[in-house]
Amino acid sequence: QVQLVESGGGLVQPGGSLRLSCAASGFTFSSYAMSWYRQAPGKERERVGIITATSGNTNYADSVKGRFTISRDNAKNTVYLQMNSLKPEDTAVYYCAVQTRGYWGQGTQVTVSS
């Protein structure tokens, strides 16, 4: 049974940081690129970034480039999203996903507000 379980969301002030985690199980984690998406109220889902399976190469949306960093630990079957210099417009539900297989987590809420 495939599971992607995000954690680490919460309320943070503008300029603050959060680190999201996504624990994977039920598939060969190290074989797949992992993505982070987000969806704000009333907006379409947006891909935040992606990390390749083994080389760890990353690509980010322009809106988060230079502020967010994706990493992975294949030994722990976990992918991370480090978010720095957070802005109110980063408020959204954040999801991890294996887009090529249609695997999605349940999401974790991130709220950036003073």
Sequence and secondary structure as in RCSB ss.txt:
>XXXX:A:sequence
QVQLVESGGGLVQPGGSLRLSCAASGFTFSSYAMSWYRQAPGKERERVGIITATSGNTNYADSVKGRFTISRDNA
KNTVYLQMNSLKPEDTAVYYCAVQTRGYWGQGTQVTVSS
>XXXX:A:secstr
  EEEEE  EEE TT  EEEEEEEESS GGGS EEEEEE TTS  EEEEEE SSS  EEE TTTTTTEEEEEETT
TTEEEEEE S  GGG EEEEEEEGGGTEE   EEEEE  
